[in-house]
Amino acid sequence: MPRDMAHDSSPARSSPAARAVQYSVMAVLVLGALYYLWSMPPSLNPVGDKRAEEALALVKHAPAIGAPTILQAMTDHVRSMKERGKGSRLGEWRVKQVEGDLYEIRIQLRDEGLNGQWFEREFIWHAHMARGTVNAASLPADGVTPKAPDAGPPPDLPQLPPPPIAK
């Protein structure tokens, strides 16, 4: 009875050249996966910096002008643009540690103008984790973030006497 090779359950023996090709393909796949994990943006990385996540949450939930939070203000803007028939796209939130407990949070917003042209603005905030405060670090972010009450001059600046009045 002839032996059918398609139904043979014995392990196939491969030549050394075929094994080398198999190992090369496996090495390329493993290296590609490692490169992908290494170059993945932080927003897609499930193992992120916990302080960076806290800084992002601090900014997103900080009070905003005209909305309870910055996140709500940004999403309300996108929704209102779409209700008016204009395109609006909110980019990904990006977090970068500047130094110590200071984090920089950025997001880009693209809006469609009257003639179909697109305008892009980048909103930047600084989250001071030790103080638990959020400050606008860009002009667009300044329009969303309420000003902190003025507590007077910074403590490290000397108080100057008023100038003399000319008679």
NORTANOR-V746711 format. One record per residue. N is the residue number from 1. PHI is phi in whole degrees, -180 to 180 (999 if undefined). PSI is psi in radians with two decimals (* if undefined). Layout:
N,PHI,PSI + N,PHI,PSI
This chain:
1,999,2.27 + 2,-72,2.55 + 3,-86,2.19 + 4,-89,2.05 + 5,-71,-0.48 + 6,-70,-0.47 + 7,-106,0.29 + 8,-77,2.21 + 9,-96,0.01 + 10,-77,2.59 + 11,-64,2.41 + 12,-77,2.46 + 13,-98,2.25 + 14,-112,2.71 + 15,-76,2.81 + 16,-59,-0.58 + 17,-68,-0.70 + 18,-66,-0.68 + 19,-64,-0.70 + 20,-63,-0.70 + 21,-66,-0.76 + 22,-61,-0.80 + 23,-66,-0.62 + 24,-66,-0.76 + 25,-63,-0.76 + 26,-63,-0.72 + 27,-64,-0.72 + 28,-64,-0.73 + 29,-64,-0.77 + 30,-65,-0.79 + 31,-64,-0.68 + 32,-63,-0.74 + 33,-64,-0.74 + 34,-64,-0.72 + 35,-64,-0.73 + 36,-61,-0.81 + 37,-64,-0.64 + 38,-71,-0.66 + 39,-95,0.09 + 40,-66,2.41 + 41,-61,2.62 + 42,-58,-0.54 + 43,-68,-0.40 + 44,-95,-0.19 + 45,-80,1.99 + 46,-68,-0.41 + 47,-101,1.44 + 48,-100,3.02 + 49,-73,2.15 + 50,-63,-0.66 + 51,-67,-0.63 + 52,-65,-0.70 + 53,-64,-0.69 + 54,-66,-0.69 + 55,-64,-0.74 + 56,-63,-0.77 + 57,-65,-0.65 + 58,-61,-0.76 + 59,-71,-0.84 + 60,-59,-0.58 + 61,-102,0.14 + 62,-72,2.65 + 63,-62,2.61 + 64,-129,2.85 + 65,-77,2.10 + 66,82,0.08 + 67,-153,2.75 + 68,-66,-0.58 + 69,-138,2.85 + 70,-64,-0.74 + 71,-59,-0.77 + 72,-65,-0.68 + 73,-63,-0.72 + 74,-67,-0.79 + 75,-70,-0.60 + 76,-63,-0.68 + 77,-63,-0.80 + 78,-62,-0.77 + 79,-63,-0.75 + 80,-67,-0.61 + 81,-64,-0.75 + 82,-67,-0.60 + 83,-65,-0.50 + 84,-88,0.09 + 85,82,0.26 + 86,-109,2.59 + 87,-79,2.56 + 88,-154,2.33 + 89,-133,2.29 + 90,-102,2.21 + 91,-78,-2.91 + 92,-87,2.54 + 93,-74,2.30 + 94,-122,2.42 + 95,-125,2.37 + 96,-139,2.32 + 97,-78,2.16 + 98,-84,-0.99 + 99,-168,2.48 + 100,51,-2.08 + 101,-97,0.27 + 102,-102,2.12 + 103,-120,2.57 + 104,-111,2.22 + 105,-116,2.27 + 106,-128,2.60 + 107,-152,2.48 + 108,-105,2.49 + 109,-126,2.21 + 110,-112,2.24 + 111,-123,2.49 + 112,-85,2.29 + 113,-85,-3.03 + 114,-64,-0.66 + 115,-98,0.30 + 116,89,-0.10 + 117,-76,2.73 + 118,-109,2.47 + 119,-118,2.38 + 120,-118,2.31 + 121,-126,2.49 + 122,-111,2.16 + 123,-98,2.24 + 124,-129,2.30 + 125,-127,2.66 + 126,-109,2.22 + 127,-105,2.05 + 128,-96,1.73 + 129,-67,-0.64 + 130,-64,-0.64 + 131,-93,-0.31 + 132,70,0.57 + 133,-116,2.76 + 134,-126,2.26 + 135,-125,2.46 + 136,-70,2.37 + 137,-120,0.11 + 138,-142,2.77 + 139,-61,-0.78 + 140,-61,-0.70 + 141,-68,-0.52 + 142,-64,-0.52 + 143,-77,-0.19 + 144,-106,-0.53 + 145,-94,2.18 + 146,-68,2.64 + 147,-76,2.49 + 148,-73,2.57 + 149,-59,2.43 + 150,-73,2.06 + 151,-98,0.26 + 152,97,-2.98 + 153,-69,2.67 + 154,-59,2.58 + 155,-65,-0.37 + 156,-86,-0.10 + 157,-98,2.33 + 158,-71,2.59 + 159,-82,2.11 + 160,-90,2.51 + 161,-71,2.70 + 162,-65,2.65 + 163,-67,2.62 + 164,-67,2.58 + 165,-89,2.21 + 166,-74,2.42 + 167,-109,*
